[in-house]
Amino acid sequence: GGFQTYNGDSAKGLVRLTANGSTDPGFRYSLPMLVKDIHALPDGRIIAVSDGGIVRLNANGSLDDTFRAALDDISTTASFPVKYSMRLPDNGLLVAYTDRSGSVAVVRLKSDGSADPSFSKAMLNASSTVTAMASAGGGRFLIGGDFNGINGRSVKTLARLNADGTLDQSLDPGPGFNALPYSIVDGNDGFLYIGGKFTAYRGKTANYLIKIRNDGTSCQ
């Protein structure tokens, strides 16, 4: 976060706490970056998403130089260019970020930060944002946010990407949500469960939480 101290101790943006809530002296984060999100890895290391991009930290908080996020075209002027990230079962990441053209790209990174060549970059229209992600069946991914197109095809506020990064057109949200979705769950039962700030979906009332079918049609 944006904090500089915790409980009187220096803690610039990232801190690890012991079981009693005190600062863990064995962890020291000292990078000059504001941390927005973190992903804990099974081996004790941490993925830190910051205003400067994505880094991996060792268990003691030092920078892990063996990890380099393949986001070479990430914006250097946007505030928090990484819009959203999700850790995958193989310790890779699905990442939505603003590139230097102002467009938002979705990429899949391998566990060492390199680009997954099996996943083609999905490009959203300019000035988009991504506010939710979820895994879906068959290696696919769900993304939600404020956008109206992916890879040149019209799709609004909710989309499903195939395992190779292409748009899964079997999900059609129509006009989508009237405000941002913040949470998506694939129930593995033929339905998707979505929560957010919205009050309408596909032009019909849907206050903050909705259940829809896998094809994007509403159950209401």
N, C-alpha and C positions, 0 to 999 in steps of 0.2 A: 504494500500500500504506500501511501504518501507520508507515513510517519517517519520520524527521525529517532525517536526513543521509545522504549517500552519499559514501564515500571521503573523509570529513572535510569535505565541502562541504554547505552547507544545501540540503536537497531535501525539502520538506515534502509527502510523499504522491505526488509525480510528478516524474520526472526523465527527461531525454533524454540518451543517451550518444553519444559520437562512436565512430568505427570502432575506436579503441584502448581503449574502455571508460571513458574519462574523461568528466566532466560537460561537456555542451555549454553554454558560457556564453551562447549565443544563445537559450536557452530558460529561462524563469523562470515557474514556477507558484506563485501566491501566494494562491489561494482557500482559505478556512478549511474545507475539506471533505476527507474521507478518500476517496481514490480506490480503487474496487473493481475496475473494469474499464475498458479503453480500446479505442477503435476508430480506427485510423489512416485518414484519408481521402486520396484521390489527390492533392489539392492541398496537402498538408502540414498541414492542420488536423487536430484530434483531437477525437473525442467522448469525454468523460470521464464515467463512471458513478460516482457518489459516494454517500455517506450522505445527501447533501442533494438528490439527484435526478440529472438529466442536464444537462450543459452542453457547449457546443462551444468549443474553444480555438483561437486563431490559432496560426500556426506558431511564434511566439515565446513561447507559453504564456499570453498575455493572453486575457481573456474575449472571445468573439465575441458581441456584443450582438445580432447579426442572427438568432441561433438562440434559440428558446424552446420547450422541450419541453412539449407540450400534455398535461400530467399534473396538471390543476388539482385533482383530488380525491385526490392522493397523500397517504399517511399522513404526519403530522408527528410521530408518536410511535414508529413501528416502526423498529427498527435495520435499516439498509440496506433501505429500502422497495422499491427496484428489485431484483427477484429475479433477473432474467436479461434480457439484451438481445442482439440479433443484428443486425449491419449487413446491409442488403440491397443488391442490385446497383445500385439507383438512389440509394444513399447515405442512404436512409431507414432506419428501425429498426423491428424487432419487439420490443416491450417487455412484460415481465410485471412488475407492481408491486402492492404492497399499497395499497388505497385506505383512506379514513378509516373505513369500516365494518369493516375487518379482512379483507375478501375480496380475492382476487387477480384482477386484470384483465389481459387481454392486448390490446394495441392496436398499430396500425401507424401510425408517424409518417412524414411526408414529410421530405424532406431539410432543410427549414427548421424542423423540429420540430413543425409543425402536424399535427393529426389527419388521417389519410387518410379522407375521407368514404365511400370505397368499402368500407371495412373496419369492420364492426360490432364493438364491444367484446365480447370473449368473457369471461364471468364464471365464475371457478372458485369452488368452495365456500370457506367461511371456513377460515382456518388452513392453506391450501394453500401449496405452494411449487413453483416451476419450476426445474429444474436442468439442462435441456437443450433446445435448439431446433435445427431444421434446415429447410432449404427442401426442398420436395417437388415433384413434377411438377404442371403445370397451375396454378402460382402458389399452391399450397397450402403449409401449414407443419405440421411435426411438433413437438409439445412433450412433454416428459417430466418427471416429478416426483412429488410426493406430493399427489395430488388424487383425488377420487372423483366429480366431477361438473363439467360445463361447461354453462352456460346452462340449468340445470335438468334436464339429461339425464345419466344415470349413465354414467360412463366413468372407468376407474381407471388411473392412473400413466402412461398413454400415450394420446395423442390426435392426430388430424390435423384441422387447420382448413382449411376451404375458403378461396378467395381473398377472399371477402367476410366472413370471420370466423366463419361458422357452423360447427357441428361436422359433420365428414365421418363419417357413421355407417357407411361401408363398412369402416372400420378398427375392429375390435372386439377389444380386448385381454383380454376376460374379466376375471378377477380381477387381471390385470396382474402387476407385479413385487412381490417381497416386501421390496425396499429400493430406494434411489434409483438411477435411471439418470442417467448423467453425460454421455453422448455418443451422438448419433444420426446415422446417415448413411443417406440414401436412395441405394441403389446404382444407381438408374435401370435396374434389371434385374428388377424385380418383387419385390425383397427389401429389407428394412430391416436395418441392422446396428447393434446397440445394446450399449454397454458401461456398466458401473456397479458399484455395490456389491452388487447383488442376487445371490442364489443360487437363485432360482426364478422361473419365469414361467408364468402360467396353471396354477399348482400343480405344475409339473414342474421337475426340477432344471435349472438354467441358471446356471452359475458365471461371473458377471462379464461374459460376452460371449455374445451370441446373434444368430442370423440368423433373421428371421421373414418371413413373406409379407406382401404389402401389405395383406391383409385382417386381419392381426393374428394369424393362426394360426402355430404354431411349425413349424419345419422338422425338429425333433428327434423 
